[in-house]
Amino acid sequence: MAKKKDISQAVREICLWFPETEEVLAHGSPDFRVKGKTFATYVINHHGDGRIALWLNAPQGAQSHYVKHEPKHFFVPPYVGPRGWLGVNLDKGISWKTIATLVREAYTKVAPASLSNSLGDTIEITPPTAALKPEDIDPMQSKRGQAVLKEMRAICLALPETSEDKQFGNPVWRAGKKVFAQAYCYRADRKLQLAFWVGVDQQALLIRDENFSIPAYLGHNGWIALDVTKDANWREIRSLALFSYRHFALSRMLRALDAQGVE
């Protein structure tokens, strides 16, 4: 019996059918390019939005037309939306024949005429029938991710006036209103990491250990990331969480912490 196809495989089947297309990983998502120009990006659960979507370099006017008349299937994607790109929801019942046609329009917008003119009939595929796994949509839903979250909740939520929230789709823990710990796992490399504030001086010491790295966006503010994909030293993690908490907590929260006898 043939193996069932999922949405990710269907997207590649369509996009890679076009001549001289290459798939390039960009910002954690697959870009499909011809002659160095992107015509489609496959994006899953961007910043926790829950969408399984294609962002297409659509012809002028296509975005406003489709979004207005079929908001169930189409949307304005972030970043590239102001340039007229079209977001297509792939799991809301839109036909794959329509998707292939839209991808073709995006391809021909940026491809050289010699390639566009050679296309012939648009590819028609067998629609996907296999569902994506929960961890394919949100890597934190993996067995390992859930185990790490359970331990992090036990550590962070035991501290005074803490709460769990989400920021850019990732779990974070707040001391009052300020984030003092984060967990994230990028789909591109499936590396599960925890992040804490340690200060710039401590960063320089910790990154001597290959399990630590300076995270993007946060690193310049004194944050450090710890790889817990396979193993975790929970005593060390508790110490890091407590140090970061003390940095962001208000005076009354620190008094409550001291009253607990936490060191």
ZAMARGU-4260 file (C-alpha; in steps of 0.2 Angstrom, whole numbers, plus 5000, padded with zeros to 4 digits):
<rodrens>
0) 5000/5000/5000 | 5007/5017/4995 | 5012/5029/5009 | 4999/5043/5012 | 5005/5060/5008
5) 5003/5075/5019 | 5002/5093/5016 | 5021/5096/5017 | 5024/5083/5004 | 5010/5090/4993
10) 5017/5108/4993 | 5034/5101/4988 | 5027/5091/4974 | 5019/5106/4967 | 5032/5119/4970
15) 5047/5109/4964 | 5038/5104/4948 | 5042/5121/4941 | 5058/5122/4930 | 5074/5126/4939
20) 5066/5128/4956 | 5076/5126/4972 | 5071/5124/4990 | 5080/5135/5002 | 5078/5136/5021
25) 5075/5154/5026 | 5070/5160/5044 | 5065/5142/5048 | 5053/5140/5033 | 5056/5133/5016
30) 5057/5146/5002 | 5054/5140/4984 | 5065/5150/4972 | 5069/5152/4953 | 5085/5161/4948
35) 5087/5167/4966 | 5070/5175/4967 | 5057/5168/4979 | 5039/5164/4973 | 5032/5154/4987
40) 5036/5151/5006 | 5029/5137/5016 | 5025/5142/5033 | 5018/5132/5048 | 5011/5140/5064
45) 5021/5156/5061 | 5023/5164/5078 | 5009/5153/5085 | 4996/5158/5072 | 4990/5140/5069
50) 4990/5142/5050 | 4997/5129/5038 | 5000/5141/5023 | 5009/5146/5008 | 5014/5164/5006
55) 5014/5168/4987 | 5022/5182/4977 | 5006/5185/4969 | 5002/5196/4954 | 4996/5214/4957
60) 4978/5215/4963 | 4977/5197/4968 | 4979/5199/4986 | 4965/5212/4988 | 4953/5202/4977
65) 4955/5185/4985 | 4956/5191/5003 | 4940/5201/5001 | 4930/5187/4992 | 4937/5172/5001
70) 4943/5176/5018 | 4942/5158/5024 | 4955/5153/5011 | 4966/5168/5009 | 4974/5181/5021
75) 4987/5195/5021 | 5003/5187/5027 | 5015/5197/5039 | 5031/5205/5032 | 5028/5202/5014
80) 5009/5207/5014 | 5012/5225/5011 | 5021/5220/4995 | 5006/5212/4988 | 5010/5194/4993
85) 4995/5182/4996 | 4993/5170/5010 | 4984/5154/5006 | 4977/5142/5020 | 4981/5125/5014
90) 4970/5115/5027 | 4953/5124/5025 | 4946/5115/5010 | 4953/5124/4996 | 4956/5113/4981
95) 4974/5108/4976 | 4971/5112/4958 | 4967/5130/4963 | 4983/5130/4974 | 4994/5124/4959
100) 4986/5137/4948 | 4991/5151/4961 | 5008/5144/4963 | 5010/5145/4944 | 5005/5163/4944
105) 5018/5167/4958 | 5031/5157/4948 | 5028/5166/4932 | 5028/5183/4941 | 5047/5181/4945
110) 5054/5168/4932 | 5062/5172/4916 | 5050/5172/4901 | 5060/5157/4894 | 5055/5146/4909
115) 5037/5153/4910 | 5034/5150/4892 | 5040/5132/4893 | 5028/5126/4907 | 5013/5118/4897
120) 4998/5112/4908 | 4999/5115/4926 | 5003/5100/4937 | 4988/5091/4945 | 4992/5081/4961
125) 4983/5068/4971 | 4977/5078/4986 | 4985/5074/5003 | 4976/5063/5015 | 4988/5061/5029
130) 4987/5074/5044 | 5002/5083/5050 | 5008/5077/5067 | 5005/5089/5082 | 5024/5091/5083
135) 5025/5096/5065 | 5013/5111/5068 | 5021/5115/5085 | 5038/5107/5089 | 5035/5109/5108
140) 5021/5096/5107 | 5034/5082/5105 | 5036/5070/5119 | 5052/5078/5124 | 5045/5095/5123
145) 5031/5091/5134 | 5042/5083/5147 | 5053/5099/5147 | 5038/5110/5149 | 5032/5100/5164
150) 5048/5102/5173 | 5049/5121/5168 | 5032/5124/5175 | 5036/5115/5191 | 5052/5127/5193
155) 5045/5143/5187 | 5027/5143/5193 | 5033/5139/5211 | 5041/5157/5212 | 5030/5171/5219
160) 5019/5180/5206 | 5024/5170/5191 | 5013/5165/5176 | 5015/5156/5160 | 5011/5165/5144
165) 5015/5164/5125 | 5026/5176/5116 | 5029/5174/5097 | 5020/5157/5099 | 5033/5151/5112
170) 5030/5147/5130 | 5037/5160/5142 | 5036/5163/5161 | 5034/5180/5168 | 5039/5188/5185
175) 5024/5200/5186 | 5024/5207/5168 | 5042/5203/5164 | 5048/5188/5155 | 5062/5179/5164
180) 5062/5162/5156 | 5058/5155/5138 | 5056/5138/5129 | 5057/5137/5111 | 5060/5124/5097
185) 5063/5129/5079 | 5056/5118/5066 | 5071/5120/5055 | 5083/5110/5067 | 5071/5104/5080
190) 5084/5110/5094 | 5074/5112/5110 | 5081/5126/5120 | 5078/5136/5136 | 5083/5154/5138
195) 5086/5165/5153 | 5094/5182/5158 | 5111/5180/5165 | 5120/5196/5160 | 5133/5199/5147
200) 5148/5195/5159 | 5140/5178/5163 | 5137/5175/5144 | 5155/5175/5141 | 5158/5162/5154
205) 5144/5150/5149 | 5146/5149/5130 | 5162/5140/5134 | 5151/5125/5136 | 5145/5119/5119
210) 5127/5117/5126 | 5125/5135/5128 | 5123/5148/5115 | 5119/5167/5113 | 5101/5168/5106
215) 5096/5179/5092 | 5086/5195/5096 | 5089/5192/5115 | 5107/5189/5116 | 5113/5208/5116
220) 5102/5210/5132 | 5111/5197/5142 | 5101/5182/5138 | 5108/5164/5136 | 5101/5149/5128
225) 5103/5131/5134 | 5101/5116/5123 | 5090/5103/5131 | 5085/5093/5116 | 5092/5076/5123
230) 5098/5080/5141 | 5095/5092/5155 | 5103/5096/5171 | 5088/5102/5181 | 5098/5108/5196
235) 5107/5120/5184 | 5091/5125/5175 | 5083/5129/5192 | 5098/5140/5196 | 5097/5149/5180
240) 5078/5152/5181 | 5080/5159/5199 | 5095/5170/5194 | 5084/5177/5180 | 5069/5179/5191
245) 5078/5189/5204 | 5084/5201/5190 | 5066/5205/5184 | 5056/5203/5200 | 5049/5217/5210
250) 5055/5220/5228 | 5039/5213/5236 | 5041/5197/5225 | 5059/5196/5231 | 5054/5198/5249
255) 5041/5184/5247 | 5054/5173/5239 | 5066/5176/5253 | 5052/5172/5265 | 5051/5155/5257
260) 5069/5152/5261 | 5074/5149/5242 | 5092/5151/5238
</rodrens>
